[in-house]
């Protein structure tokens, strides 16, 4: 899974199948300054929940490092 650069953020290990959703979420957050849980659910098309600085879907966990502007994607289930 490749790393992608979105604005000032480095997204590590981004599955191709989620790339556009993650780009949309990061770009929205950069543009508006924040993103709500409801907006994330709309972008991902499924339930997204927050745990500390991290976000989770049924497929992946997104580990956020605000200081370094890094987001690491960790699969929770097998995604093609």
PDB file of N, CA, C and O in Angstrom:
ATOM      1  N   UNK A   1       0.847  -1.172   0.000  1.00  0.00           N
ATOM      2  CA  UNK A   1       0.000   0.000   0.000  1.00  0.00           C
ATOM      3  C   UNK A   1       0.893   1.236   0.000  1.00  0.00           C
ATOM      4  O   UNK A   1       1.783   1.367   0.840  1.00  0.00           O
ATOM      5  N   UNK A   2       0.652   2.135  -0.940  1.00  0.00           N
ATOM      6  CA  UNK A   2       1.522   3.302  -1.078  1.00  0.00           C
ATOM      7  C   UNK A   2       1.224   4.394  -0.060  1.00  0.00           C
ATOM      8  O   UNK A   2       0.158   4.434   0.555  1.00  0.00           O
ATOM      9  N   UNK A   3       2.206   5.276   0.096  1.00  0.00           N
ATOM     10  CA  UNK A   3       2.001   6.505   0.854  1.00  0.00           C
ATOM     11  C   UNK A   3       1.523   7.553  -0.128  1.00  0.00           C
ATOM     12  O   UNK A   3       1.922   7.545  -1.292  1.00  0.00           O
ATOM     13  N   UNK A   4       0.671   8.454   0.332  1.00  0.00           N
ATOM     14  CA  UNK A   4       0.211   9.555  -0.523  1.00  0.00           C
ATOM     15  C   UNK A   4       0.363  10.868   0.233  1.00  0.00           C
ATOM     16  O   UNK A   4       0.282  10.898   1.461  1.00  0.00           O
ATOM     17  N   UNK A   5       0.584  11.945  -0.500  1.00  0.00           N
ATOM     18  CA  UNK A   5       0.678  13.281   0.076  1.00  0.00           C
ATOM     19  C   UNK A   5      -0.626  14.008  -0.232  1.00  0.00           C
ATOM     20  O   UNK A   5      -1.021  14.109  -1.394  1.00  0.00           O
ATOM     21  N   UNK A   6      -1.289  14.511   0.792  1.00  0.00           N
ATOM     22  CA  UNK A   6      -2.533  15.267   0.627  1.00  0.00           C
ATOM     23  C   UNK A   6      -2.340  16.593   1.341  1.00  0.00           C
ATOM     24  O   UNK A   6      -2.293  16.645   2.570  1.00  0.00           O
ATOM     25  N   UNK A   7      -2.231  17.651   0.574  1.00  0.00           N
ATOM     26  CA  UNK A   7      -1.965  18.963   1.128  1.00  0.00           C
ATOM     27  C   UNK A   7      -0.683  18.872   1.956  1.00  0.00           C
ATOM     28  O   UNK A   7       0.359  18.484   1.428  1.00  0.00           O
ATOM     29  N   UNK A   8      -0.739  19.218   3.223  1.00  0.00           N
ATOM     30  CA  UNK A   8       0.456  19.143   4.081  1.00  0.00           C
ATOM     31  C   UNK A   8       0.561  17.807   4.810  1.00  0.00           C
ATOM     32  O   UNK A   8       1.476  17.618   5.612  1.00  0.00           O
ATOM     33  N   UNK A   9      -0.350  16.884   4.550  1.00  0.00           N
ATOM     34  CA  UNK A   9      -0.399  15.612   5.265  1.00  0.00           C
ATOM     35  C   UNK A   9       0.225  14.476   4.477  1.00  0.00           C
ATOM     36  O   UNK A   9       0.050  14.382   3.262  1.00  0.00           O
ATOM     37  N   UNK A  10       0.955  13.615   5.173  1.00  0.00           N
ATOM     38  CA  UNK A  10       1.442  12.367   4.598  1.00  0.00           C
ATOM     39  C   UNK A  10       0.517  11.262   5.098  1.00  0.00           C
ATOM     40  O   UNK A  10       0.349  11.086   6.305  1.00  0.00           O
ATOM     41  N   UNK A  11      -0.071  10.531   4.185  1.00  0.00           N
ATOM     42  CA  UNK A  11      -0.938   9.412   4.535  1.00  0.00           C
ATOM     43  C   UNK A  11      -0.167   8.135   4.214  1.00  0.00           C
ATOM     44  O   UNK A  11       0.113   7.843   3.051  1.00  0.00           O
ATOM     45  N   UNK A  12       0.173   7.376   5.260  1.00  0.00           N
ATOM     46  CA  UNK A  12       0.991   6.174   5.112  1.00  0.00           C
ATOM     47  C   UNK A  12       0.131   4.934   4.925  1.00  0.00           C
ATOM     48  O   UNK A  12      -0.901   4.777   5.577  1.00  0.00           O
ATOM     49  N   UNK A  13       0.563   4.062   4.035  1.00  0.00           N
ATOM     50  CA  UNK A  13      -0.073   2.759   3.804  1.00  0.00           C
ATOM     51  C   UNK A  13      -1.544   2.893   3.420  1.00  0.00           C
ATOM     52  O   UNK A  13      -2.413   2.232   3.988  1.00  0.00           O
ATOM     53  N   UNK A  14      -1.801   3.753   2.454  1.00  0.00           N
ATOM     54  CA  UNK A  14      -3.181   4.017   2.038  1.00  0.00           C
ATOM     55  C   UNK A  14      -3.643   2.994   1.004  1.00  0.00           C
ATOM     56  O   UNK A  14      -3.101   2.956  -0.100  1.00  0.00           O
ATOM     57  N   UNK A  15      -4.632   2.166   1.336  1.00  0.00           N
ATOM     58  CA  UNK A  15      -5.157   1.214   0.356  1.00  0.00           C
ATOM     59  C   UNK A  15      -5.772   1.957  -0.828  1.00  0.00           C
ATOM     60  O   UNK A  15      -6.477   2.949  -0.644  1.00  0.00           O
ATOM     61  N   UNK A  16      -5.508   1.482  -2.029  1.00  0.00           N
ATOM     62  CA  UNK A  16      -6.020   2.124  -3.246  1.00  0.00           C
ATOM     63  C   UNK A  16      -7.530   2.314  -3.184  1.00  0.00           C
ATOM     64  O   UNK A  16      -8.051   3.339  -3.624  1.00  0.00           O
ATOM     65  N   UNK A  17      -8.234   1.323  -2.636  1.00  0.00           N
ATOM     66  CA  UNK A  17      -9.691   1.366  -2.576  1.00  0.00           C
ATOM     67  C   UNK A  17     -10.210   2.514  -1.685  1.00  0.00           C
ATOM     68  O   UNK A  17     -11.344   2.961  -1.859  1.00  0.00           O
ATOM     69  N   UNK A  18      -9.400   2.983  -0.748  1.00  0.00           N
ATOM     70  CA  UNK A  18      -9.821   4.064   0.153  1.00  0.00           C
ATOM     71  C   UNK A  18      -9.169   5.399  -0.167  1.00  0.00           C
ATOM     72  O   UNK A  18      -9.479   6.407   0.467  1.00  0.00           O
ATOM     73  N   UNK A  19      -8.280   5.416  -1.132  1.00  0.00           N
ATOM     74  CA  UNK A  19      -7.489   6.610  -1.413  1.00  0.00           C
ATOM     75  C   UNK A  19      -8.351   7.856  -1.629  1.00  0.00           C
ATOM     76  O   UNK A  19      -8.080   8.892  -1.022  1.00  0.00           O
ATOM     77  N   UNK A  20      -9.361   7.785  -2.459  1.00  0.00           N
ATOM     78  CA  UNK A  20     -10.182   8.959  -2.757  1.00  0.00           C
ATOM     79  C   UNK A  20     -10.962   9.427  -1.536  1.00  0.00           C
ATOM     80  O   UNK A  20     -11.135  10.630  -1.338  1.00  0.00           O
ATOM     81  N   UNK A  21     -11.435   8.498  -0.718  1.00  0.00           N
ATOM     82  CA  UNK A  21     -12.174   8.889   0.495  1.00  0.00           C
ATOM     83  C   UNK A  21     -11.261   9.602   1.481  1.00  0.00           C
ATOM     84  O   UNK A  21     -11.651  10.598   2.090  1.00  0.00           O
ATOM     85  N   UNK A  22     -10.050   9.091   1.637  1.00  0.00           N
ATOM     86  CA  UNK A  22      -9.097   9.699   2.572  1.00  0.00           C
ATOM     87  C   UNK A  22      -8.656  11.067   2.058  1.00  0.00           C
ATOM     88  O   UNK A  22      -8.542  12.016   2.835  1.00  0.00           O
ATOM     89  N   UNK A  23      -8.410  11.172   0.758  1.00  0.00           N
ATOM     90  CA  UNK A  23      -8.062  12.470   0.168  1.00  0.00           C
ATOM     91  C   UNK A  23      -9.188  13.474   0.425  1.00  0.00           C
ATOM     92  O   UNK A  23      -8.929  14.616   0.806  1.00  0.00           O
ATOM     93  N   UNK A  24     -10.433  13.049   0.217  1.00  0.00           N
ATOM     94  CA  UNK A  24     -11.583  13.937   0.445  1.00  0.00           C
ATOM     95  C   UNK A  24     -11.670  14.381   1.895  1.00  0.00           C
ATOM     96  O   UNK A  24     -11.910  15.557   2.168  1.00  0.00           O
ATOM     97  N   UNK A  25     -11.479  13.460   2.826  1.00  0.00           N
ATOM     98  CA  UNK A  25     -11.579  13.788   4.252  1.00  0.00           C
ATOM     99  C   UNK A  25     -10.467  14.740   4.675  1.00  0.00           C
ATOM    100  O   UNK A  25     -10.728  15.711   5.385  1.00  0.00           O
ATOM    101  N   UNK A  26      -9.236  14.480   4.252  1.00  0.00           N
ATOM    102  CA  UNK A  26      -8.111  15.350   4.626  1.00  0.00           C
ATOM    103  C   UNK A  26      -8.279  16.725   3.990  1.00  0.00           C
ATOM    104  O   UNK A  26      -8.071  17.741   4.654  1.00  0.00           O
ATOM    105  N   UNK A  27      -8.649  16.770   2.723  1.00  0.00           N
ATOM    106  CA  UNK A  27      -8.835  18.051   2.037  1.00  0.00           C
ATOM    107  C   UNK A  27      -9.956  18.864   2.686  1.00  0.00           C
ATOM    108  O   UNK A  27      -9.819  20.076   2.854  1.00  0.00           O
ATOM    109  N   UNK A  28     -11.056  18.216   3.051  1.00  0.00           N
ATOM    110  CA  UNK A  28     -12.168  18.892   3.709  1.00  0.00           C
ATOM    111  C   UNK A  28     -11.713  19.485   5.039  1.00  0.00           C
ATOM    112  O   UNK A  28     -12.015  20.635   5.359  1.00  0.00           O
ATOM    113  N   UNK A  29     -10.984  18.681   5.804  1.00  0.00           N
ATOM    114  CA  UNK A  29     -10.487  19.139   7.112  1.00  0.00           C
ATOM    115  C   UNK A  29      -9.528  20.318   6.945  1.00  0.00           C
ATOM    116  O   UNK A  29      -9.593  21.282   7.708  1.00  0.00           O
ATOM    117  N   UNK A  30      -8.651  20.247   5.964  1.00  0.00           N
ATOM    118  CA  UNK A  30      -7.714  21.341   5.713  1.00  0.00           C
ATOM    119  C   UNK A  30      -8.463  22.618   5.313  1.00  0.00           C
ATOM    120  O   UNK A  30      -8.104  23.714   5.744  1.00  0.00           O
ATOM    121  N   UNK A  31      -9.492  22.471   4.499  1.00  0.00           N
ATOM    122  CA  UNK A  31     -10.249  23.610   4.006  1.00  0.00           C
ATOM    123  C   UNK A  31     -11.090  24.251   5.120  1.00  0.00           C
ATOM    124  O   UNK A  31     -11.118  25.475   5.246  1.00  0.00           O
ATOM    125  N   UNK A  32     -11.773  23.430   5.925  1.00  0.00           N
ATOM    126  CA  UNK A  32     -12.696  23.927   6.949  1.00  0.00           C
ATOM    127  C   UNK A  32     -12.062  24.070   8.336  1.00  0.00           C
ATOM    128  O   UNK A  32     -12.605  24.775   9.187  1.00  0.00           O
ATOM    129  N   UNK A  33     -10.921  23.413   8.574  1.00  0.00           N
ATOM    130  CA  UNK A  33     -10.271  23.470   9.880  1.00  0.00           C
ATOM    131  C   UNK A  33     -10.683  22.345  10.806  1.00  0.00           C
ATOM    132  O   UNK A  33     -10.004  22.082  11.798  1.00  0.00           O
ATOM    133  N   UNK A  34     -11.791  21.672  10.495  1.00  0.00           N
ATOM    134  CA  UNK A  34     -12.239  20.522  11.287  1.00  0.00           C
ATOM    135  C   UNK A  34     -13.202  19.711  10.429  1.00  0.00           C
ATOM    136  O   UNK A  34     -13.635  20.142   9.360  1.00  0.00           O
ATOM    137  N   UNK A  35     -13.516  18.539  10.927  1.00  0.00           N
ATOM    138  CA  UNK A  35     -14.479  17.677  10.241  1.00  0.00           C
ATOM    139  C   UNK A  35     -15.264  16.929  11.307  1.00  0.00           C
ATOM    140  O   UNK A  35     -14.683  16.385  12.246  1.00  0.00           O
ATOM    141  N   UNK A  36     -16.563  16.903  11.164  1.00  0.00           N
ATOM    142  CA  UNK A  36     -17.404  16.256  12.177  1.00  0.00           C
ATOM    143  C   UNK A  36     -17.502  14.753  11.906  1.00  0.00           C
ATOM    144  O   UNK A  36     -17.188  14.278  10.815  1.00  0.00           O
ATOM    145  N   UNK A  37     -17.941  14.028  12.918  1.00  0.00           N
ATOM    146  CA  UNK A  37     -18.160  12.592  12.752  1.00  0.00           C
ATOM    147  C   UNK A  37     -19.187  12.328  11.655  1.00  0.00           C
ATOM    148  O   UNK A  37     -19.033  11.387  10.876  1.00  0.00           O
ATOM    149  N   UNK A  38     -20.230  13.150  11.588  1.00  0.00           N
ATOM    150  CA  UNK A  38     -21.263  12.981  10.568  1.00  0.00           C
ATOM    151  C   UNK A  38     -20.685  13.174   9.169  1.00  0.00           C
ATOM    152  O   UNK A  38     -21.006  12.416   8.254  1.00  0.00           O
ATOM    153  N   UNK A  39     -19.839  14.181   9.002  1.00  0.00           N
ATOM    154  CA  UNK A  39     -19.212  14.426   7.703  1.00  0.00           C
ATOM    155  C   UNK A  39     -18.288  13.272   7.309  1.00  0.00           C
ATOM    156  O   UNK A  39     -18.241  12.880   6.142  1.00  0.00           O
ATOM    157  N   UNK A  40     -17.564  12.736   8.273  1.00  0.00           N
ATOM    158  CA  UNK A  40     -16.717  11.569   7.992  1.00  0.00           C
ATOM    159  C   UNK A  40     -17.554  10.367   7.574  1.00  0.00           C
ATOM    160  O   UNK A  40     -17.193   9.650   6.642  1.00  0.00           O
ATOM    161  N   UNK A  41     -18.658  10.150   8.253  1.00  0.00           N
ATOM    162  CA  UNK A  41     -19.548   9.042   7.900  1.00  0.00           C
ATOM    163  C   UNK A  41     -20.075   9.208   6.476  1.00  0.00           C
ATOM    164  O   UNK A  41     -20.185   8.234   5.732  1.00  0.00           O
ATOM    165  N   UNK A  42     -20.398  10.439   6.103  1.00  0.00           N
ATOM    166  CA  UNK A  42     -20.884  10.687   4.742  1.00  0.00           C
ATOM    167  C   UNK A  42     -19.790  10.424   3.709  1.00  0.00           C
ATOM    168  O   UNK A  42     -20.063   9.836   2.663  1.00  0.00           O
ATOM    169  N   UNK A  43     -18.569  10.848   3.982  1.00  0.00           N
ATOM    170  CA  UNK A  43     -17.461  10.636   3.045  1.00  0.00           C
ATOM    171  C   UNK A  43     -17.147   9.157   2.899  1.00  0.00           C
ATOM    172  O   UNK A  43     -16.967   8.666   1.784  1.00  0.00           O
ATOM    173  N   UNK A  44     -17.081   8.441   4.018  1.00  0.00           N
ATOM    174  CA  UNK A  44     -16.704   7.024   3.978  1.00  0.00           C
ATOM    175  C   UNK A  44     -17.871   6.105   3.647  1.00  0.00           C
ATOM    176  O   UNK A  44     -17.670   4.954   3.258  1.00  0.00           O
ATOM    177  N   UNK A  45     -19.096   6.617   3.802  1.00  0.00           N
ATOM    178  CA  UNK A  45     -20.259   5.798   3.492  1.00  0.00           C
ATOM    179  C   UNK A  45     -20.495   4.691   4.498  1.00  0.00           C
ATOM    180  O   UNK A  45     -21.131   3.684   4.185  1.00  0.00           O
ATOM    181  N   UNK A  46     -19.987   4.874   5.700  1.00  0.00           N
ATOM    182  CA  UNK A  46     -20.175   3.913   6.790  1.00  0.00           C
ATOM    183  C   UNK A  46     -19.913   4.605   8.115  1.00  0.00           C
ATOM    184  O   UNK A  46     -19.495   5.762   8.139  1.00  0.00           O
ATOM    185  N   UNK A  47     -20.151   3.921   9.198  1.00  0.00           N
ATOM    186  CA  UNK A  47     -19.926   4.474  10.524  1.00  0.00           C
ATOM    187  C   UNK A  47     -18.441   4.702  10.751  1.00  0.00           C
ATOM    188  O   UNK A  47     -17.615   3.829  10.487  1.00  0.00           O
ATOM    189  N   UNK A  48     -18.116   5.894  11.247  1.00  0.00           N
ATOM    190  CA  UNK A  48     -16.749   6.248  11.621  1.00  0.00           C
ATOM    191  C   UNK A  48     -16.809   6.704  13.069  1.00  0.00           C
ATOM    192  O   UNK A  48     -17.657   7.518  13.434  1.00  0.00           O
ATOM    193  N   UNK A  49     -15.905   6.177  13.900  1.00  0.00           N
ATOM    194  CA  UNK A  49     -15.896   6.604  15.296  1.00  0.00           C
ATOM    195  C   UNK A  49     -14.493   7.001  15.706  1.00  0.00           C
ATOM    196  O   UNK A  49     -13.503   6.544  15.136  1.00  0.00           O
ATOM    197  N   UNK A  50     -14.432   7.869  16.715  1.00  0.00           N
ATOM    198  CA  UNK A  50     -13.171   8.426  17.186  1.00  0.00           C
ATOM    199  C   UNK A  50     -12.778   7.795  18.507  1.00  0.00           C
ATOM    200  O   UNK A  50     -13.617   7.536  19.370  1.00  0.00           O
ATOM    201  N   UNK A  51     -11.486   7.553  18.643  1.00  0.00           N
ATOM    202  CA  UNK A  51     -10.913   7.039  19.883  1.00  0.00           C
ATOM    203  C   UNK A  51      -9.622   7.810  20.108  1.00  0.00           C
ATOM    204  O   UNK A  51      -8.614   7.538  19.456  1.00  0.00           O
ATOM    205  N   UNK A  52      -9.644   8.776  21.031  1.00  0.00           N
ATOM    206  CA  UNK A  52      -8.476   9.638  21.214  1.00  0.00           C
ATOM    207  C   UNK A  52      -8.269  10.473  19.963  1.00  0.00           C
ATOM    208  O   UNK A  52      -9.185  11.165  19.518  1.00  0.00           O
ATOM    209  N   UNK A  53      -7.069  10.414  19.390  1.00  0.00           N
ATOM    210  CA  UNK A  53      -6.779  11.134  18.146  1.00  0.00           C
ATOM    211  C   UNK A  53      -7.026  10.272  16.919  1.00  0.00           C
ATOM    212  O   UNK A  53      -6.827  10.735  15.796  1.00  0.00           O
ATOM    213  N   UNK A  54      -7.452   9.038  17.104  1.00  0.00           N
ATOM    214  CA  UNK A  54      -7.595   8.090  16.007  1.00  0.00           C
ATOM    215  C   UNK A  54      -9.053   7.904  15.609  1.00  0.00           C
ATOM    216  O   UNK A  54      -9.969   8.077  16.414  1.00  0.00           O
ATOM    217  N   UNK A  55      -9.240   7.546  14.338  1.00  0.00           N
ATOM    218  CA  UNK A  55     -10.567   7.280  13.799  1.00  0.00           C
ATOM    219  C   UNK A  55     -10.611   5.836  13.325  1.00  0.00           C
ATOM    220  O   UNK A  55      -9.591   5.267  12.935  1.00  0.00           O
ATOM    221  N   UNK A  56     -11.799   5.253  13.362  1.00  0.00           N
ATOM    222  CA  UNK A  56     -11.943   3.852  12.979  1.00  0.00           C
ATOM    223  C   UNK A  56     -13.186   3.669  12.111  1.00  0.00           C
ATOM    224  O   UNK A  56     -14.213   4.318  12.314  1.00  0.00           O
ATOM    225  N   UNK A  57     -13.063   2.771  11.144  1.00  0.00           N
ATOM    226  CA  UNK A  57     -14.211   2.277  10.396  1.00  0.00           C
ATOM    227  C   UNK A  57     -14.186   0.770  10.601  1.00  0.00           C
ATOM    228  O   UNK A  57     -13.308   0.253  11.291  1.00  0.00           O
ATOM    229  N   UNK A  58     -15.125   0.073  10.020  1.00  0.00           N
ATOM    230  CA  UNK A  58     -15.091  -1.372  10.142  1.00  0.00           C
ATOM    231  C   UNK A  58     -13.910  -1.960   9.377  1.00  0.00           C
ATOM    232  O   UNK A  58     -13.464  -3.066   9.683  1.00  0.00           O
ATOM    233  N   UNK A  59     -13.395  -1.226   8.377  1.00  0.00           N
ATOM    234  CA  UNK A  59     -12.308  -1.725   7.539  1.00  0.00           C
ATOM    235  C   UNK A  59     -10.924  -1.288   8.001  1.00  0.00           C
ATOM    236  O   UNK A  59      -9.974  -2.066   7.910  1.00  0.00           O
ATOM    237  N   UNK A  60     -10.788  -0.046   8.501  1.00  0.00           N
ATOM    238  CA  UNK A  60      -9.460   0.493   8.822  1.00  0.00           C
ATOM    239  C   UNK A  60      -9.481   1.326  10.091  1.00  0.00           C
ATOM    240  O   UNK A  60     -10.526   1.793  10.544  1.00  0.00           O
ATOM    241  N   UNK A  61      -8.290   1.496  10.646  1.00  0.00           N
ATOM    242  CA  UNK A  61      -8.051   2.479  11.701  1.00  0.00           C
ATOM    243  C   UNK A  61      -7.133   3.534  11.113  1.00  0.00           C
ATOM    244  O   UNK A  61      -6.192   3.208  10.389  1.00  0.00           O
ATOM    245  N   UNK A  62      -7.396   4.783  11.415  1.00  0.00           N
ATOM    246  CA  UNK A  62      -6.585   5.894  10.956  1.00  0.00           C
ATOM    247  C   UNK A  62      -5.891   6.500  12.172  1.00  0.00           C
ATOM    248  O   UNK A  62      -6.525   7.150  13.002  1.00  0.00           O
ATOM    249  N   UNK A  63      -4.588   6.279  12.264  1.00  0.00           N
ATOM    250  CA  UNK A  63      -3.813   6.794  13.385  1.00  0.00           C
ATOM    251  C   UNK A  63      -3.262   8.164  13.006  1.00  0.00           C
ATOM    252  O   UNK A  63      -2.461   8.283  12.079  1.00  0.00           O
ATOM    253  N   UNK A  64      -3.694   9.194  13.725  1.00  0.00           N
ATOM    254  CA  UNK A  64      -3.409  10.588  13.398  1.00  0.00           C
ATOM    255  C   UNK A  64      -2.294  11.128  14.284  1.00  0.00           C
ATOM    256  O   UNK A  64      -2.334  10.974  15.505  1.00  0.00           O
ATOM    257  N   UNK A  65      -1.292  11.767  13.663  1.00  0.00           N
ATOM    258  CA  UNK A  65      -0.245  12.480  14.389  1.00  0.00           C
ATOM    259  C   UNK A  65      -0.320  13.935  13.936  1.00  0.00           C
ATOM    260  O   UNK A  65       0.232  14.296  12.897  1.00  0.00           O
ATOM    261  N   UNK A  66      -1.000  14.761  14.715  1.00  0.00           N
ATOM    262  CA  UNK A  66      -1.235  16.165  14.371  1.00  0.00           C
ATOM    263  C   UNK A  66       0.071  16.951  14.244  1.00  0.00           C
ATOM    264  O   UNK A  66       0.215  17.770  13.337  1.00  0.00           O
ATOM    265  N   UNK A  67       1.017  16.708  15.144  1.00  0.00           N
ATOM    266  CA  UNK A  67       2.268  17.467  15.150  1.00  0.00           C
ATOM    267  C   UNK A  67       3.071  17.245  13.870  1.00  0.00           C
ATOM    268  O   UNK A  67       3.608  18.194  13.298  1.00  0.00           O
ATOM    269  N   UNK A  68       3.152  15.996  13.426  1.00  0.00           N
ATOM    270  CA  UNK A  68       3.937  15.662  12.239  1.00  0.00           C
ATOM    271  C   UNK A  68       3.112  15.680  10.958  1.00  0.00           C
ATOM    272  O   UNK A  68       3.650  15.457   9.874  1.00  0.00           O
ATOM    273  N   UNK A  69       1.809  15.945  11.071  1.00  0.00           N
ATOM    274  CA  UNK A  69       0.895  15.925   9.914  1.00  0.00           C
ATOM    275  C   UNK A  69       0.988  14.580   9.183  1.00  0.00           C
ATOM    276  O   UNK A  69       1.177  14.522   7.968  1.00  0.00           O
ATOM    277  N   UNK A  70       0.849  13.499   9.966  1.00  0.00           N
ATOM    278  CA  UNK A  70       0.889  12.143   9.422  1.00  0.00           C
ATOM    279  C   UNK A  70      -0.380  11.392   9.799  1.00  0.00           C
ATOM    280  O   UNK A  70      -0.933  11.566  10.885  1.00  0.00           O
ATOM    281  N   UNK A  71      -0.818  10.564   8.880  1.00  0.00           N
ATOM    282  CA  UNK A  71      -1.960   9.692   9.112  1.00  0.00           C
ATOM    283  C   UNK A  71      -1.550   8.309   8.633  1.00  0.00           C
ATOM    284  O   UNK A  71      -1.209   8.133   7.463  1.00  0.00           O
ATOM    285  N   UNK A  72      -1.580   7.333   9.518  1.00  0.00           N
ATOM    286  CA  UNK A  72      -1.226   5.965   9.140  1.00  0.00           C
ATOM    287  C   UNK A  72      -2.499   5.139   9.082  1.00  0.00           C
ATOM    288  O   UNK A  72      -3.280   5.114  10.033  1.00  0.00           O
ATOM    289  N   UNK A  73      -2.702   4.461   7.954  1.00  0.00           N
ATOM    290  CA  UNK A  73      -3.886   3.633   7.742  1.00  0.00           C
ATOM    291  C   UNK A  73      -3.528   2.184   8.066  1.00  0.00           C
ATOM    292  O   UNK A  73      -2.593   1.619   7.498  1.00  0.00           O
ATOM    293  N   UNK A  74      -4.288   1.596   8.986  1.00  0.00           N
ATOM    294  CA  UNK A  74      -4.047   0.203   9.379  1.00  0.00           C
ATOM    295  C   UNK A  74      -5.314  -0.596   9.128  1.00  0.00           C
ATOM    296  O   UNK A  74      -6.348  -0.334   9.741  1.00  0.00           O
ATOM    297  N   UNK A  75      -5.236  -1.581   8.217  1.00  0.00           N
ATOM    298  CA  UNK A  75      -6.439  -2.400   7.934  1.00  0.00           C
ATOM    299  C   UNK A  75      -6.903  -3.151   9.179  1.00  0.00           C
ATOM    300  O   UNK A  75      -6.100  -3.720   9.918  1.00  0.00           O
ATOM    301  N   UNK A  76      -8.223  -3.137   9.392  1.00  0.00           N
ATOM    302  CA  UNK A  76      -8.834  -3.897  10.480  1.00  0.00           C
ATOM    303  C   UNK A  76      -9.350  -5.218   9.945  1.00  0.00           C
ATOM    304  O   UNK A  76      -9.382  -6.223  10.655  1.00  0.00           O
ATOM    305  N   UNK A  77      -9.758  -5.204   8.669  1.00  0.00           N
ATOM    306  CA  UNK A  77     -10.234  -6.395   7.975  1.00  0.00           C
ATOM    307  C   UNK A  77      -9.526  -6.444   6.638  1.00  0.00           C
ATOM    308  O   UNK A  77      -8.919  -5.459   6.219  1.00  0.00           O
ATOM    309  N   UNK A  78      -9.594  -7.549   5.984  1.00  0.00           N
ATOM    310  CA  UNK A  78      -9.015  -7.664   4.662  1.00  0.00           C
ATOM    311  C   UNK A  78      -9.840  -6.850   3.669  1.00  0.00           C
ATOM    312  O   UNK A  78     -11.038  -7.079   3.501  1.00  0.00           O
ATOM    313  N   UNK A  79      -9.176  -5.891   3.013  1.00  0.00           N
ATOM    314  CA  UNK A  79      -9.834  -5.097   1.986  1.00  0.00           C
ATOM    315  C   UNK A  79      -9.052  -5.260   0.679  1.00  0.00           C
ATOM    316  O   UNK A  79      -7.821  -5.281   0.680  1.00  0.00           O
ATOM    317  N   UNK A  80      -9.761  -5.372  -0.400  1.00  0.00           N
ATOM    318  CA  UNK A  80      -9.109  -5.611  -1.693  1.00  0.00           C
ATOM    319  C   UNK A  80      -8.734  -4.308  -2.351  1.00  0.00           C
ATOM    320  O   UNK A  80      -8.175  -4.308  -3.447  1.00  0.00           O
TER     321      UNK A  80
END
